Every structure is written in structure tokens, then in C-alpha cells.
Amino acid sequence: MRVVHPESLEEAQEIARDAGRTACYVAGATALQLLWANGGAKPDILIDLGGVAELKDVLAESGHVRIGGLTTLSDVASDEGLQTGAPMLAHAIGSVAGPAVRNLATIGGNIANRNGCLLPVLLALEARLVIFRSGEMRDIALGDWLRETPTATDIVCAVNVLASGDDAVWIHRKVGLRRAFTPSVVAVAGVVHLDNGRFDTCRIAVGGGVVPPSRLVLTEQALQGRRIASCDWASASETILSEVEAPDDLFRSGAYRRKAAAGTIVHALQMKLGGVADHVHADPPPPTLAREEIELGKQMLPDRWFTRPDMPEKVDATLSYLTDVREDGMLVGRILRAGVPHARLVSIDVSAAEALPGVAAVVTHRDIRGENGFGIVFQDQPALCHDKVRYAGDPVAAVAAVDAATAEAALGLIRVEYEPLPLVDDPEIALESQSAAVHEHGNVQTELHLDRGDIEAGFLEAAHVVEEIYEMPRQMHGFLETEGGFARLEADGTLHVAAGGQHNYRDRMQLSRILGIPEERIRVTSSPTGGAFGGKDELTVQPALALLALKSGKAVRLHLDRTESVLAGTKRNPMRLRMRTGCDKDGRLVAQEVDLVSDSGAYASLSPGVLETALEHAAGPYVIDNIRTRGRLAYTNNGVGGAFRGFGANQMTFAVECQMDRLAALCGQSPDDIRRRNLRKPGMPGYLGQRVSLTERCDEMLEAAMTSRLWSCERGLSPDGADYVGVGMALSYQGNGLGTIPHDEGGGVLRLAGDGRIEALLGLDELGQGLHAAIVSQVADFVGCARDDVRPITGDTLLAPDSGSTTASRGSYVLWNTARRTAPEFVRRMTAVAGSLLGKDPQDLCLVAGGIADRRSNSGDLLISYVDLAAALDPADRPSVSTHFAFPKTEHDGGNARYIFAFGATIARVAVSRATGEARVLDLDLHTAAGPVIDVASYLGQMEGGAIQGLGYTLLEDSLMRDGAYLTTNLDTYMMPGIADTAERMSVFAQESLDEGDDLGPRGVGELGIASVTPAIVNAVGDAIGYWPSRSPLSPEAILDHMETMQ
Amino acid sequence: MSCAPVSFSLNGVERTLDVAAETRLSEILRDLLSLTASKVACGVGRCGACTVLMNGKPVNACLVMAWQIEGADIVSPEGLDILPETRIVRQAMTEENAFQCGYCAPGFVTVLVSLLHNEPEADLSRIKATLEGNICRCTGYHSIVRGAQAAAEAVRAERSKVS
């Protein structure tokens, strides 16, 4: 690609004309990367308009504002003349892309692309364009220009808009897939002039995304001359509905776009013309704390608030992640993905790739010396495919080359012949016996049944039955650091594989099995990593990295870009869940039937465990005597499912907690009454009949939920008529640990290091959750030293022992129990060595901040610092204490059952837009009971972060697939919550007590934050509009359709 | 691929590199210069992890191509403490434990430093609007907003001390 820099319009146009379609103008260039990533052709020549000086300025004069085409959007929006003359445009620019993009993108580029969401705004401002065409300037109305056939040689030199004047009001609204930095669903704009209480001239326009930009002439005519006070808004709305042209796309129907346009235009006009200000939903009153409850935060608990040990280097950007490692001579790896969802692999020819200069190694299944299969439970996933491919992200080969471009070129030279097989993409159809088989043994990966009591008799007793099908999306983990890392052969021949993970010893075992190399010859580093949430629990890029390093004999780095991460990575299993629940006239649950189908995708990974965990939570914290559940997990050719925070429990809780509110409504009971009547009591067996641990807090969480301040906030129709507001709650009941069946052990080491730091060695991973903060907190507590005296050593098989996986909310117990079990002996040995060094009785010594002190002294003076003590000791004499233990389990053997549970309640206040059907979370209160809070900041972070990941799951996120291909391939269309989408206010509370005799310590909270957010939000929507959506992410269209029936 | 020299200032040091015109700034920093403080998490300008300052303004380094930085002044997170507000912002974000995995932190901090350098009076809604281009998956944003508000107050306190 060549970039030319003309200095005049004439020169620019000449180049464009001569080059034809192989050249394109470019200004800010912000649209190009996405265009190219989506398959847009790269031109041979970019014609940089930046040197054409006359195109950059904003000039406000006599009723007009003239904006140079090369003015960046941020410069346009901040121009004072524009803010005065065309405030609507300044406002609208704030809804285009994101702030950093607006610092480069130009208004001319936005117009020239013809689909920008500014076009309706410019149409409403009667914009005229100054176009340079065929060597001369032309002045042309924007509307006329849009109707012309686009010519690639036109240059948008300037745009002139009418200043609105004082007698006009303007409206603008962009409806998107989320609240900011979003593709446009539809954008509306209008300028209305008034004359003595009547509409004078009106200019109203729509556009944005797939909606053709156009003025709504019929609507304008219908309003013109009308008296505002007696305007027939319903008729205006009808006119808009019939006039807006809007096609369907992947995300929203044309019908929805029309309704949202009509709704937003009418509502905005009513508000502006009526002089009604947007209603600001008031802050809720301060919380009243339940008994033994604390509110978490730096302000509320200053004495318990500590800087996390990992925070400075993260904030300073000095932390080196495993994908940041760069070394001289390091090769760059790339993986060839199948690209087809289901096919027999006929042949692979890598000879041309191998012959490409700069290529150091090409690996295929032929390079695998061990077992070509991996998977935490079932080893059904090939490291590199050999006989068939089962999803488009299946790896077929990998390349290591001197740089990324060479590796990329080499991928293109690998010839793979496929013989297509029938696509299996619907899990329900996959389960039918005549379906094509994804795996030899068929598509039923797991089928689970549980029958208890007499379900028919139970339903006969029921006065009310709610039956609903809940459909849940394929949520992406969305860790910001995509999968990657490096691998190399160390000087002693050890293979070192470093890539973000959640259980390095298991990764090592799996690699050993694939590579045919003993485990002790492999070192796995698995953290720090930039987020995981379950998505790095299974192996990701480690096999390819290892094979490339082995074959090339060199260090290799490899980092998936987002699109490849989307394609290859596991996701939350999409589920379709039919739940039928009956209660008697008093609200007592009498029977429940559950039928769950989960899409495993091409391989099992941890999807069987997710299914099992979902079913284990099928009654939530409630007692139902008569139950029948069936769960089926289907192999398909879709993307692979697997572990994701919540692990099936949050999906099931969505259904259970919504059933409760719906039954309550049928019984005429409150959400409180029906829950209290059915809540399990401490000491009862768990859902599977298993013995469960002490410290149950269901009653306390229900109490906290029902006394929440949010119930007293204003509800119903907001004063400005914009929203229906509702409050909803849901209980959390989240199992901890892997359950009875999987092997589950933990342990660690506490030792004095040579530099005087007290090291805690744990094979867990710092994924962002605050592991290191929790370690220093617990060690300091049990040992008596300061937090700064402690150094966590984690995430590396070379450096720390196996502590089990950093999953299933189990890490907290492991580190707490390690500190508890090692600290007394460590302290004994420390005082012993210090005593003999100082000539003092060890009994008189204790460990304090910085060193050893005399326990009888009040001075706080150190007798010897840890630094001096360590220096004075031979390495062999420095205290080191290790422990190893089984994770606490129950005895149950009739299925995988949890022993430990954490408890919570989520209360949500939600505003449902009458114009668009969008739900916006105003308040989230999270009450929790999970034992002692180890580290306040980390606990708060887990709850807040989990809650907003759950908010995304409820309102925004779905990885769309069609024919085995992802349609949402990057963060431009996969909508994770942005800062504008988060709950406006959020508070987190904790009850820390444990029952007498409970020696299990702090419960894990990694999954508690997400546990019941979805049903709390949906129940709030139910409270607001009497309709409980059963599909997440919630469909604004379905909500809008329901609200139409409410009028 | 034809390479051509491009000259720019990076963290106060003049540089000239021979690169293809369409090489992205994110790649220049991370892969050619091994400056890995700025991250890449989407590559299409939708997450803000790669934010750097170009001529004083935050831009997505993944959207900027080599030909666009000719003569430009680039500040990456490695050189951000050229701005006096950086120390204050970083301290406030650290004390608030604003981040979790930290991968988004360089981008957020760069945007915040730039905002508070130019608009120390920025209020909550201005802060939130300015951070709309940055995605964080771990925190749910509340800790970031708390840290940003504390940073804004600290910057204002510092300015009032100086004046």
C-alpha cells in the first residue's frame, strides 16, 4: 500500500481519477481497520487529504455554520460557534464512536461514508455540502447528494448547516445496542420552529446504521400548522411508523427500528415542547444495615482498606503480562484454523509454508508424539486436527516465523483439503438419533435425570402453575488480554510454556500427555493474566506454542487477536430451559419439572460440569418435594462451550427466581412471602440429599433483601413519562468447590526468603481477582507480620506447589487454609531460630511488622528484622513449612454435590424506556454472606465486577452464530457493558459471621456477584411492567410489544 | 511490502523508523520497539486498551498507521509522566484499587491524565463521558469512577496549592 499526500484538491482528485478503484481518500482513517478486518478490500493507494489546508475550520456567521470537511469530530463539537449555532450537532457528535476515535475522525469522512449517525442530524439542519467534483466546487444539498449514485472521486470539502435560532427547539436521540460507543439501531433528529403555540416549519429526520438517512416529510407536513396543545401525538406516531424505512439486521428488526424512531421522536418533542426536563431518578436513601452487616468500601471501612500488592505496577503499566514478553530472536507463532465447521480432513500439505524464507517451523498432527487429545474431563479435543474438524475454530496447523507478517503469509501457503460433512448447529436437533454425528459415539455428551417424590401428584395439588422456556445466550468471557504467551526450551532442556491459565499443574499434565514428555520436564507459567473468568481454565494456545518451540528449538510467542479469540475460545453454554413450577394456594411449592438442553459445541471441555451444576441448583434455596429434572448436553459444530463464572448456577437461578416472582403474583403474595414459605432451613440436606456445611444464611439474605431501601424508592411511571420503574430481588445460593466427584486438593508453603520476605507459595493464579491481596492479608493475620512483609509466589509450576485450580470459588479456602495450617509451625520455627541467634527464650518472642519482637515489651522495638534474620541464617536453616489437604467435601456419591455454599441477595431498581423498551439499571444492592471478608477491596471488586458481567449477560451480550460461524467477531458488535451501561449506583454489603463449630473459614466470592443479577433485573422489569422476559439478553422489542398492550 | 522512513517524537525522543506505511502504531510500539505498556485487546478501536497521546490527545494506537505519525508527538504509557498529573492520577487509582486484572489500566489512566491535564474541573458526568471509549471487563467501572473522582479532586487540590 502506498500513501500519497497531495497538497491541493485538484492534485488529490487527479490521483483518484487516474487510479480508479485502487485508491481511496483518507482523512482520520479511523474506519479502515474495522473495514479491512471485516473483509473490505485494501486499496493500493491511500490519498491523504490531511495536507489540503483549506478544509479545517469551523466558521459561524449570519445564521449559518460552515465546517471544514477535515475538522475532527472533537474539534467540531468543542467549537464555541458551533455550540451556539448548532447545539444539536455538538450533542450528536458525542454519540458518534468513542472519544479517542473522535480525536481523529473527521466530519467529512463521516459524511462521505454515507451511513454515519450524524446524517439525520445534518438533514434536520438542512445541511448543504461543498463538494469538489471534476475540478470545481459545487454546493449541493445533503439530501440531494445522498440520493445521487456515490462517486469515489467526490471530496467533501465543507458542510454548511443552518443555525437554529432562538425560536426553534431541537431533539436528538441515538438508539443503539448499548448506551454509548455503539452501532446505531436508529438515530433521530429534529428542528421545530414555533409560532404562537403552533408548529411552524419542522425538519425531522432518521438514519443511522442500516436505516437510510431521510427527512420524514409526511410527518413534518402532518405537524406543520398544528396547535401544540391539541396535537394528536398518536396520529403523529402512526405517520412516523409508516414513513420510516428500516430493514432488519442481525440485532434488531425493521419493525423495532420504526417503533423506536416513533417513540423517541414523539417523546422528545412532547418533553421539549412541554418544557419538561428529563427526570433524574433520585438517589435512594442511605442503606440501613441488617444485623452484623457491613457496607464495603474505602470510605466505610478505612481501617480495612489496603492497596492491593499488584496495584501499583498495573496502574503504572510496568507489569509484564505473559503476552508482553519480547526477546531477541523470539519467533512469532500463528495458528491455522479450520474455517469450516464440519468436515473430514483429507490432506494437509505444508511444504510451501516450510519453504518460505523466515519460517522456522510448521507443525501439524504429525508432530504430536503423545496423545492427540485434551480436555479437563473428556480428552475429545485434538491439539491439532488429524481426521476431521468439528468447528470453524479447530486448529489444523501452526507456524513459527521470524515475524508476524511471515507467519501470516506461511499460513496462507498451507494447503488443506476438506470433505464437507453435514452441519449440526441446533442442539435440540443434534440430540435426535438421525442427526449427523459430531463425534463417533453420537451427539449426546451427557444426559442427567433426577426424580424425587411424585410429580404428577404434586401438580394435582397445585393451585397455580407457571411454565416457561428460558433461553440464554452464548456469553463471551471477554477478558481484555486474549489468549497467548510464549514457550521456549530452557538451557537444561526443560520446556517452558507460559500462557494465561487457571491451573498450571493440570495444564502441565495435559501438555505432558500431548507431547509425550514427562511432566517434570515441563514448566508451566500461568499468570499474571489479564482476566480469565473460566475462559482460560481449559488449554488454549499452550499445545501450539509447545509444539512450535520444540520443533524450532527457539523461543516462540503467540497472541490471538480478538477475532481469533472469539473464534477459538470457549464461551458460556447457550441453554434452553423449560421449567414448570406449581404451588398451592398459599404459595407452597408442590412440584417442579425441569428440562434443560445445553449446547456443548464441538467438544466437552467443562460443559458436562456446567450442566450438572445447573441441575444441582434447580430448586435454588427452596424446598420442593416433588421434582423431575432432565438435562442434556449436545455436541454441535458451534463454538466450544465451557467454564464461565457462575458455571450453570446463574443460568438456573435466572429461571428459579423468576418463577418465584411469577408464582407470587399469581398467589397475590409478595416476593418475600412466597420465598419465606419455601426457604430451606439450616441443617436440611442439600438439593441432592447431601449433607451441607454450617453457616446457612438464606433467612438473613431474604431479610436483608426485603428491608432494602430500594423498595421505598419511587416506582411506576416516572414523572416525565419516559420510563416505568420497578424493583426486583433474587436470592443467591452458590456452591463452592468442584463437588464430590472431581479430585480436589490444595496446599502451599510458607517460608522465609533470603531477602527477609515471608513468602507464600501457592499454585493458584492471579487473574485480577485479588489473589495476592488475599494472600498477604491472610498470612499477615495468621503470622502477625505486616502485609508488606509477605510476598506471594504464584502461577508457576517451577516456583510453587500444586494448589489445585483457581476456579469454582475455591481459591479463598485454599489460601486461607494454607495460611492457617502453616502459620503456627512457621512462627514456632521463626521464634526458635531467632531465639537461638539472639540468646533468648523463643517463648518470649513473637512475629510483628518487620521482624521479631519481645512479646512482653510494649515498645514495639524489633529485636531483629526479618531481613537481618534471613541474612544471618544458612539457606537450609530458614524456616519453611508446607501443607497439603483435601478440599472439604460432603459424602454424597449419587452425583456431584457441593458441600459449601455462599449466600446472597441482589436487589435491582430498573427503568424501562417507554420509547425504546430498553432496560437501564439504576441501582444494584448486593447483600452477601460468605464468611469473613479476607480483603475488602478484592471482595468488593469481585462483587461489583461479577454483577456487571451479569448485567451484560442480562441486557446486552450474545455471541451470535449462523451456520457454525460467529457473526459477532469483535467488540464492535459483541456488546460488553461500557461505563454508560453499568448500574448508576451499586452498593455491596457483607455479613461475615460463621456458625459456632464452622471451621471452613471464608467462602469464595468469585461467582457470588453474578449469581442472581439476571433474575433481580428481570423481576424488576416484571415489577415495572407486569411482564417477565424469559430470554436473555432481554429483547427491547419484546418489551416494547408488551408495553403496547398496557396502554 | 515497501518500507519508508517515518520520523516522530516518542516520549520526548526523536525517532526514525523504516516501516510499511500501513503499519499500525500499536504494532510499532509493542512489536518493533518492545514498548508493551499499551495493550491491544480488539485491534479495531473499540476497547481503548491501546490508547496513547498523539499531539496531546488520546487516540487508539491500533487505528493510527505509520504514515499518520510523521512529525507527530506520541506519548505512550511508558512516557506518560511527562505530564505532571500522571503521578497524582496513578496514586489515586492505586489507592482506590481501581483495577483488577489491570490490562485495561494503561488506557484508562492515559485518558484520565489527558482529561485532568486539560480540564481539572471535570465533574462526574464529564469523567464518565470521557471514559466511554474504554472497556473494562473486571470491575464494572465503579472502582474506576471512584478512583477518577479522587484523582480529579487531588489534581484540583494540587493546582490550588500552586496558584
Contacts between the chains, C-beta under 8 A, distances in Angstrom:
chain1	res1	chain2	res2	distance
A	1	B	20	7.3
A	1	B	21	5.9
A	1	B	22	4.8
A	2	B	2	7.4
A	2	B	21	6.8
A	3	B	21	4.5
A	3	B	22	7.8
A	3	B	65	7.9
A	3	B	67	4.3
A	29	B	63	6.8
A	29	B	64	7.6
A	29	B	65	6.3
A	29	B	68	6.5
A	30	B	45	6.1
A	30	B	60	7.7
A	30	B	63	5.0
A	32	B	63	7.8
A	33	B	24	7.4
A	33	B	43	6.7
A	33	B	44	5.1
A	33	B	45	6.5
A	33	B	62	6.4
A	33	B	63	5.5
A	34	B	44	4.3
A	34	B	45	7.0
A	34	B	46	7.9
A	37	B	43	7.0
A	37	B	44	5.6
A	42	B	22	7.8
A	46	B	21	7.5
A	46	B	22	7.9
A	46	B	67	7.4
A	48	B	67	6.8
A	50	B	68	8.0
A	74	B	57	7.4
A	94	B	129	6.8
A	97	B	45	7.6
A	97	B	133	7.5
A	98	B	45	7.4
A	98	B	46	7.5
A	98	B	48	6.9
A	98	B	132	5.5
A	98	B	133	2.6
A	98	B	134	7.8
A	99	B	58	6.9
A	99	B	111	7.3
A	99	B	129	7.3
A	99	B	130	5.6
A	99	B	132	6.2
A	99	B	133	5.0
A	100	B	45	7.4
A	100	B	48	6.4
A	100	B	51	5.7
A	100	B	57	7.9
A	100	B	58	4.5
A	100	B	59	5.3
A	100	B	60	5.1
A	100	B	111	7.1
A	100	B	133	4.9
A	101	B	45	5.5
A	101	B	60	6.5
A	101	B	63	7.0
A	101	B	133	6.6
A	103	B	54	7.7
A	103	B	57	4.4
A	103	B	58	6.3
A	103	B	59	5.4
A	104	B	59	5.6
A	104	B	60	8.0
A	104	B	63	6.7
A	104	B	64	7.2
A	180	B	129	7.9
A	180	B	132	4.3
A	181	B	46	7.1
A	181	B	132	5.2
A	181	B	133	5.8
A	298	B	95	7.7
A	298	B	96	6.4
A	298	B	146	7.4
A	307	B	94	5.9
A	307	B	95	6.1
A	307	B	97	6.6
A	308	B	97	5.1
A	310	B	102	7.1
A	311	B	94	4.9
A	311	B	97	5.6
A	311	B	98	7.9
A	311	B	99	7.0
A	311	B	102	7.9
A	312	B	90	7.9
A	312	B	94	5.4
A	313	B	102	7.9
A	314	B	99	5.4
A	314	B	101	7.8
A	314	B	102	2.9
A	314	B	105	5.0
A	315	B	90	4.9
A	315	B	93	4.9
A	315	B	94	4.8
A	315	B	98	7.2
A	315	B	99	6.7
A	315	B	102	7.5
A	315	B	105	5.6
A	315	B	109	6.3
A	316	B	90	5.9
A	317	B	37	3.8
A	317	B	38	7.6
A	317	B	77	4.0
A	317	B	78	7.1
A	317	B	80	7.9
A	317	B	105	6.6
A	317	B	106	4.0
A	317	B	109	7.1
A	318	B	37	7.2
A	319	B	102	6.1
A	320	B	36	6.9
A	321	B	36	7.9
A	321	B	39	7.8
A	321	B	103	6.8
A	324	B	30	7.8
A	324	B	36	3.8
A	326	B	30	7.9
A	326	B	31	7.5
A	326	B	34	4.2
A	326	B	36	6.7
A	403	B	31	7.9
A	404	B	27	7.9
A	404	B	31	6.9
A	405	B	1	7.0
A	477	B	137	7.8
A	478	B	135	8.0
A	478	B	137	4.8
A	479	B	101	7.1
A	479	B	103	7.6
A	479	B	137	6.0
A	480	B	39	7.0
A	480	B	41	4.4
A	480	B	47	6.8
A	480	B	49	5.8
A	480	B	101	6.8
A	480	B	103	4.0
A	480	B	104	5.1
A	480	B	135	6.9
A	480	B	136	7.4
A	480	B	137	5.6
A	481	B	39	7.0
A	481	B	41	6.9
A	481	B	101	7.0
A	481	B	103	4.5
A	482	B	41	6.7
A	528	B	101	7.7
A	528	B	102	7.8
A	529	B	101	7.0
A	530	B	39	7.4
A	530	B	41	8.0
A	530	B	101	4.6
A	530	B	102	7.0
A	530	B	103	3.1
A	531	B	100	7.6
A	531	B	101	4.3
A	531	B	103	6.4
A	531	B	137	5.4
A	531	B	138	5.7
A	533	B	137	7.7
A	561	B	40	7.7
A	561	B	43	5.4
A	562	B	41	6.6
A	562	B	42	4.8
A	562	B	43	5.9
A	562	B	44	7.7
A	563	B	43	7.9
A	767	B	101	6.3
A	768	B	99	7.7
A	768	B	100	3.6
A	768	B	101	2.8
A	768	B	102	6.7
A	768	B	103	8.0
A	768	B	138	4.8
A	769	B	100	6.6
A	770	B	100	7.0
A	773	B	97	8.0
A	937	B	97	4.0
A	938	B	97	7.8
A	940	B	143	7.5
A	941	B	97	6.8
A	941	B	100	5.3
A	941	B	138	7.2
A	941	B	139	6.1
A	941	B	143	6.2
A	944	B	139	6.2
A	944	B	140	4.4
A	944	B	142	5.2
A	944	B	143	6.7
A	945	B	100	6.3
A	945	B	137	7.8
A	945	B	138	4.8
A	945	B	139	5.0
A	945	B	140	4.9
A	946	B	140	7.9
A	947	B	140	6.0
A	948	B	139	7.7
A	948	B	140	2.9
A	948	B	141	6.9
A	949	B	137	7.2
A	949	B	140	7.4
A	951	B	140	7.7
A	970	B	42	5.7
A	970	B	43	7.5
A	970	B	44	5.5
A	970	B	46	6.8
A	971	B	41	7.6
A	971	B	42	4.3
A	971	B	44	7.2
A	971	B	46	4.2
A	971	B	47	5.4
A	971	B	135	6.6
A	972	B	42	7.6
A	972	B	44	5.7
A	972	B	46	5.0
A	976	B	135	5.8
A	976	B	137	6.3
A	977	B	140	7.5
A	977	B	141	7.8
A	978	B	132	5.9
A	978	B	134	8.0
A	978	B	135	6.3
A	979	B	128	5.4
A	979	B	131	4.9
A	979	B	132	5.9
A	979	B	134	7.3
A	979	B	141	4.7
A	979	B	144	7.6
A	979	B	145	7.4
A	980	B	128	6.8
A	980	B	132	5.9
A	982	B	140	5.4
A	982	B	141	4.5
A	982	B	142	6.7
A	983	B	140	7.6
A	983	B	142	7.9
A	986	B	140	7.0
A	986	B	142	5.4
